[in-house]
Every structure is written in C-alpha cells, then in structure tokens.
Amino acid sequence: MIRIENSYGIGAGKIVLSGEYAVLHGAPAISMAVNRRARVQAVPAANSGHALTAPGYCEGRWRFRSEAADIEWLDEPPEPGAFSLLELLWQAARPGRGDWSLSLDSREFVDAADGAKLGVGASAAIAVALAMVLSRIAGRDDDGPGMAAKAHRMFQGGHGSGVDIATSLHGGVIGFRRGEDAVPESLAWPAELHCRVFWSGSSSSTVQKLRTLEGARMSESGRWLQELAEQVLAAWRQADISEVLGALAAYAKGLRAFDVDHDLGIFEAGHLELAEAAEDMGLVYKPCGAGGGDIGAVFAGDAAAVRRFVAMAEGLGFRLLDVALDPVGVRISDE
C-alpha cells in the first residue's frame, strides 16, 4: 500500500495571510500551512479494476478503467467533472499496469456538522497528495510537485496563482510570487504576533471570484494592493511586530478598496463587521483567500485583546477554527 499525507497542502491545508488577489499580478503573498490534512491512499486491487472513494467530498464508490492515460467511469460520478482533478493527474502520471483502489480523504477540510467547505485549501492538498502518490506508483517521484501545480492550475481554469500548491508542498510560512520558476521563500513567524483564524459559517468559490476578475482592467486599487503586499512582506522579514501589524492593517484597507472597485464581495458574510470591530479594538482583521465566506484572521500583539476579540466574534456567529502552523510539507510513505 502507498499512503501519502499532506500537511498543509499535502497533509495540510493553507491560509493566505496577505497578498490574496495581488499575487495574481506578480506581488508577493504570505501563506502558512496548517494542520488540516488531506490523505490519499492507493492500495493494489488484485486485478479487480480501479475504484475510488472520496470521504469528505461525497459518499460512494466509483469504479473506473483506464486505457493508456484516459479514465472511463464504470459508475457515473455524482455530477459532471466531479473527479476532474483525479482525471488530470491520472493523465499526467500514466500510472501504468496494475489495478488500484484509491481513497481521497478530505474530511478535515469540511465542517463536521453540515459538510460545508471550510476554505483552507482542500483541493490543493488533495492535488499534492494525489500527485505524489501517482508519481510514486509510476516510478517518477520527482515529477509529483510539477504535476500537482499544473493539474491544479488547469482545475482552476488557469486562473490560480499556485500559492496554495506551494504551501502544501513546502509547509511552514512562505513568501510566494507567481511564476513557473518561482521558489518559495521560507519565513519565520514574528515573535509576539498573535493570530487566530475564524470560519464564517458559509463557503465561498475561489474559482468564481477569479472568473469575475478575468479580463478586468488593472484598477488603481489593484496597483495599490500590489504595493501594500510588498510592504507586508518587507515588514514580515524584519519581524518588527509594530511594522507587521501596520502593514497588515494597510493591506486590509487596500483589499477593501479593491473589493469595492471590482464588486467581489470579499468582505461579505460578516467579514466587514469583524474588520470594523477589530479596528475599533486596535487589532487587525481581514478575510483570507477568496473571502465572501470561508475564513478570516485577526492579528495582534496583545494576547488578552485577541481573547476578547474571539468572544466578540463568536457572539456574531463566527467560529474559532482549531488550526495550527504545520512546519512540514508533503509527506509520502510506503506501507
């Protein structure tokens, strides 16, 4: 049996702390891997045909066969394109002879009560884990990272930046710029910077928001957002807590202006209310990633102030998300 665990990307999910949307135009993003893990297993099926289960995504078992690189489903998927990420990676890996029973487990990326997507990088974590497993089966371990990045970009319609895949692969906190030759920069967590992550209670579609931006003219707020993203990275490198918080506060304001200009709804689902409340308390709050649902984070240098903010946010219906920094990237092992 081959088993892969993602920790943050593979093994774990990711949270974009700054640079969302700006990263699409060459500005840096800062992203952290978190301990919500996708787990992919491939077990030899002893000539009984290929089969797939996807706990956390949908219930059921789907058989398929493969000639060369293509997949033919013997059991109809729950909806068209439901397993397109598997299809893309299978075509890239060409795992060869032998039948496999695959499990793509993303249960740590959904709310246990109602199955809603939390917004911490499930598809990227699955892509990284699955790419590494299939490349191992095919005997080409080194191809896994590149396959994951290419397939996930295609899965997102060519719109994504790749920061989620990079975070899943590398783990820890990274600075990231878009580009095929981009090498993530490992960053330390600034001393005394307190951060808590909240789930809004509603899911958001990253792909849909990226499609909304497709073809849009670069706005003045967009250029400003890029400058602010550069400032956050520079402050983070210096690890001066007051500089980091000031840069994050400015970025949050720039993101709000960008949101208004492009009508993206980034600060909907209660994020605007939390951002305004945080500002009144002398803290910084911003949506993380696509926004308009999913998650947001509060930043401060005062732990007691953060605790007060947590109580207030929970009173408004947000839920404190149990996540922690995961320093390890993709993991793969044979069992």
ChimeraX attribute file (.defattr): number of C-alpha atoms within 10 A of each C-alpha:
attribute: neighborCount
match mode: 1-to-1
recipient: residues
	/A:1	12
	/A:2	18
	/A:3	21
	/A:4	28
	/A:5	27
	/A:6	33
	/A:7	33
	/A:8	39
	/A:9	40
	/A:10	41
	/A:11	33
	/A:12	40
	/A:13	36
	/A:14	36
	/A:15	26
	/A:16	25
	/A:17	22
	/A:18	27
	/A:19	32
	/A:20	25
	/A:21	25
	/A:22	25
	/A:23	22
	/A:24	20
	/A:25	15
	/A:26	15
	/A:27	21
	/A:28	29
	/A:29	27
	/A:30	26
	/A:31	28
	/A:32	28
	/A:33	36
	/A:34	30
	/A:35	24
	/A:36	29
	/A:37	31
	/A:38	33
	/A:39	27
	/A:40	30
	/A:41	22
	/A:42	22
	/A:43	16
	/A:44	15
	/A:45	15
	/A:46	11
	/A:47	10
	/A:48	12
	/A:49	16
	/A:50	22
	/A:51	21
	/A:52	19
	/A:53	19
	/A:54	18
	/A:55	16
	/A:56	20
	/A:57	18
	/A:58	15
	/A:59	10
	/A:60	12
	/A:61	16
	/A:62	18
	/A:63	18
	/A:64	16
	/A:65	15
	/A:66	18
	/A:67	10
	/A:68	12
	/A:69	15
	/A:70	14
	/A:71	16
	/A:72	12
	/A:73	14
	/A:74	13
	/A:75	12
	/A:76	13
	/A:77	15
	/A:78	12
	/A:79	7
	/A:80	8
	/A:81	11
	/A:82	13
	/A:83	13
	/A:84	14
	/A:85	22
	/A:86	21
	/A:87	17
	/A:88	22
	/A:89	25
	/A:90	23
	/A:91	17
	/A:92	21
	/A:93	23
	/A:94	17
	/A:95	22
	/A:96	15
	/A:97	12
	/A:98	13
	/A:99	20
	/A:100	23
	/A:101	20
	/A:102	24
	/A:103	19
	/A:104	22
	/A:105	21
	/A:106	26
	/A:107	20
	/A:108	21
	/A:109	24
	/A:110	19
	/A:111	15
	/A:112	11
	/A:113	6
	/A:114	8
	/A:115	13
	/A:116	17
	/A:117	24
	/A:118	22
	/A:119	27
	/A:120	30
	/A:121	30
	/A:122	30
	/A:123	22
	/A:124	33
	/A:125	35
	/A:126	32
	/A:127	33
	/A:128	39
	/A:129	34
	/A:130	32
	/A:131	31
	/A:132	34
	/A:133	29
	/A:134	28
	/A:135	23
	/A:136	22
	/A:137	19
	/A:138	15
	/A:139	13
	/A:140	14
	/A:141	15
	/A:142	11
	/A:143	17
	/A:144	23
	/A:145	20
	/A:146	16
	/A:147	24
	/A:148	29
	/A:149	24
	/A:150	18
	/A:151	25
	/A:152	27
	/A:153	17
	/A:154	15
	/A:155	20
	/A:156	17
	/A:157	12
	/A:158	15
	/A:159	19
	/A:160	21
	/A:161	25
	/A:162	23
	/A:163	31
	/A:164	29
	/A:165	29
	/A:166	29
	/A:167	35
	/A:168	38
	/A:169	29
	/A:170	23
	/A:171	29
	/A:172	23
	/A:173	25
	/A:174	25
	/A:175	22
	/A:176	26
	/A:177	24
	/A:178	20
	/A:179	13
	/A:180	11
	/A:181	7
	/A:182	11
	/A:183	13
	/A:184	20
	/A:185	13
	/A:186	15
	/A:187	17
	/A:188	12
	/A:189	16
	/A:190	15
	/A:191	10
	/A:192	13
	/A:193	17
	/A:194	17
	/A:195	17
	/A:196	19
	/A:197	23
	/A:198	24
	/A:199	26
	/A:200	28
	/A:201	18
	/A:202	17
	/A:203	18
	/A:204	22
	/A:205	14
	/A:206	18
	/A:207	15
	/A:208	14
	/A:209	20
	/A:210	18
	/A:211	14
	/A:212	13
	/A:213	15
	/A:214	10
	/A:215	7
	/A:216	9
	/A:217	9
	/A:218	10
	/A:219	12
	/A:220	11
	/A:221	18
	/A:222	21
	/A:223	15
	/A:224	16
	/A:225	27
	/A:226	24
	/A:227	17
	/A:228	26
	/A:229	28
	/A:230	19
	/A:231	20
	/A:232	26
	/A:233	24
	/A:234	15
	/A:235	20
	/A:236	22
	/A:237	16
	/A:238	12
	/A:239	18
	/A:240	15
	/A:241	18
	/A:242	13
	/A:243	16
	/A:244	24
	/A:245	20
	/A:246	17
	/A:247	22
	/A:248	26
	/A:249	22
	/A:250	18
	/A:251	26
	/A:252	23
	/A:253	16
	/A:254	21
	/A:255	28
	/A:256	21
	/A:257	17
	/A:258	22
	/A:259	20
	/A:260	14
	/A:261	13
	/A:262	17
	/A:263	12
	/A:264	19
	/A:265	18
	/A:266	26
	/A:267	23
	/A:268	15
	/A:269	20
	/A:270	20
	/A:271	28
	/A:272	18
	/A:273	14
	/A:274	24
	/A:275	24
	/A:276	15
	/A:277	17
	/A:278	22
	/A:279	12
	/A:280	10
	/A:281	13
	/A:282	15
	/A:283	21
	/A:284	27
	/A:285	27
	/A:286	29
	/A:287	32
	/A:288	28
	/A:289	26
	/A:290	24
	/A:291	26
	/A:292	26
	/A:293	25
	/A:294	26
	/A:295	30
	/A:296	30
	/A:297	22
	/A:298	21
	/A:299	24
	/A:300	22
	/A:301	18
	/A:302	14
	/A:303	14
	/A:304	11
	/A:305	16
	/A:306	21
	/A:307	12
	/A:308	11
	/A:309	20
	/A:310	19
	/A:311	13
	/A:312	15
	/A:313	22
	/A:314	14
	/A:315	10
	/A:316	13
	/A:317	13
	/A:318	23
	/A:319	17
	/A:320	18
	/A:321	15
	/A:322	12
	/A:323	18
	/A:324	15
	/A:325	20
	/A:326	24
	/A:327	16
	/A:328	22
	/A:329	24
	/A:330	25
	/A:331	21
	/A:332	19
	/A:333	12
	/A:334	11
	/A:335	8
